[in-house]
Amino acid sequence: MKKEYKLESLIYYSKAFAGKTHILETSSKDIQKKLDEMAKEGWRLVSTDATDFGIGMYFYLYFERDSNF
């Protein structure tokens, strides 16, 4: 059986007067929502990565699932 792979990227920007943990709080909710959404479609999370660039924080979620073709 073949595998399908998919990358989902989420980007968050720092806000000057928000608390220190605002990216963590917002991203945790959004990432959980994305995980639930992808799981309903049969995708499994196989890897993650994150990087920052200036005021942005980039999260990469790598998924796979069994392919039917």
PyMOL commands that set and color helices and strands:
alter all, ss='L'
color gray80, all
select helices_A, chain A and resi 22-40
alter helices_A, ss='H'
color red, helices_A
select strands_A, chain A and resi 3-13+44-53+56-66
alter strands_A, ss='S'
color yellow, strands_A
deselect
rebuild
show_as cartoon
